[in-house]
Amino acid sequence: MIILIQFIGNRAKPVVNVKNNKHSLKIIQKDALPVAAIICLMSIPYFATQADIVSCVAERHLHIAIGSYFLIYAIVLFIIRISLKSLFLAALLPTTYH
């Protein structure tokens, strides 16, 4: 991935200075940092919960499918977000949403 990142540039911005042909080593794209931070902040609790459930099931020697917990959890969250859509929008946009 580090090698592939070297050939990716931000194509949305116009090139102002074409004289600089020096290819610098890029490891992290600055524009991707906010998205990466959000993904990390959302995935760390998910994986911590999964690790806790896996260790708890292993200690109790239970024979259950742990992966189904997260499938059910995702479905319930999806249903809650769809059914409470108006409340979420009213909280985000209190003056414009009726």
C-alpha positions as CSV (number, residue, x, y, z in Angstrom):
1,M,0.0,0.0,0.0
2,I,2.8,2.4,0.8
3,I,4.2,1.9,-2.7
4,L,0.8,2.5,-4.4
5,I,0.2,5.6,-2.3
6,Q,3.3,7.2,-4.0
7,F,1.5,7.3,-7.3
8,I,-1.8,8.8,-6.1
9,G,-2.2,12.6,-6.0
10,N,-5.1,14.9,-5.3
11,R,-6.5,15.4,-8.8
12,A,-9.2,17.9,-7.7
13,K,-6.7,20.7,-7.2
14,P,-5.1,22.4,-10.2
15,V,-1.3,22.2,-10.5
16,V,0.1,25.7,-10.1
17,N,3.9,25.0,-10.1
18,V,4.9,22.5,-12.8
19,K,8.6,23.3,-12.5
20,N,9.0,21.1,-9.4
21,N,9.4,17.6,-10.9
22,K,10.9,16.1,-7.7
23,H,9.0,13.1,-6.5
24,S,8.8,13.2,-2.7
25,L,7.9,10.2,-0.5
26,K,4.3,10.3,0.5
27,I,3.1,7.9,3.3
28,I,0.0,9.8,4.5
29,Q,-2.3,11.9,2.4
30,K,-3.3,15.0,4.5
31,D,-6.7,15.1,3.0
32,A,-7.5,11.6,4.2
33,L,-6.7,12.3,7.9
34,P,-10.2,13.4,8.9
35,V,-11.8,10.4,7.3
36,A,-9.2,8.1,8.8
37,A,-9.8,9.6,12.3
38,I,-13.6,9.1,12.0
39,I,-13.1,5.5,10.9
40,C,-10.7,4.8,13.8
41,L,-13.0,6.4,16.3
42,M,-15.9,4.3,15.1
43,S,-14.1,1.0,14.7
44,I,-12.1,1.0,18.0
45,P,-15.2,0.6,20.2
46,Y,-16.6,-2.0,17.8
47,F,-13.5,-4.2,18.0
48,A,-13.1,-3.7,21.7
49,T,-16.7,-4.9,22.2
50,Q,-16.1,-7.9,19.9
51,A,-12.9,-8.8,21.8
52,D,-14.7,-8.6,25.1
53,I,-17.5,-10.8,23.9
54,V,-15.1,-13.3,22.4
55,S,-13.1,-13.6,25.6
56,C,-16.2,-13.8,27.8
57,V,-17.6,-16.6,25.6
58,A,-14.3,-18.4,25.6
59,E,-14.0,-18.2,29.4
60,R,-17.5,-19.7,29.9
61,H,-17.0,-22.4,27.2
62,L,-20.2,-21.4,25.4
63,H,-20.9,-22.8,21.9
64,I,-22.5,-19.8,20.2
65,A,-21.9,-17.9,17.0
66,I,-20.5,-14.5,18.2
67,G,-20.7,-13.0,14.7
68,S,-24.4,-13.1,14.7
69,Y,-24.5,-10.6,17.6
70,F,-23.0,-7.9,15.5
71,L,-25.3,-8.7,12.5
72,I,-28.3,-8.3,14.8
73,Y,-26.8,-5.2,16.3
74,A,-26.3,-3.6,12.9
75,I,-29.9,-4.5,11.8
76,V,-31.3,-3.0,15.0
77,L,-29.3,0.2,14.6
78,F,-30.4,0.5,11.0
79,I,-34.1,0.1,12.0
80,I,-33.8,2.6,14.8
81,R,-32.1,5.2,12.6
82,I,-34.7,4.8,9.9
83,S,-37.7,4.9,12.3
84,L,-36.3,7.9,14.3
85,K,-35.1,9.8,11.2
86,S,-37.4,12.7,11.9
87,L,-36.0,13.1,15.5
88,F,-32.4,13.0,14.3
89,L,-33.1,15.6,11.6
90,A,-35.0,17.8,14.1
91,A,-32.0,17.7,16.4
92,L,-29.6,18.6,13.6
93,L,-31.7,21.2,11.9
94,P,-34.0,22.7,14.6
95,T,-35.0,25.8,12.6
96,T,-35.4,24.5,9.1
97,Y,-36.9,21.1,9.6
98,H,-40.7,20.8,10.4
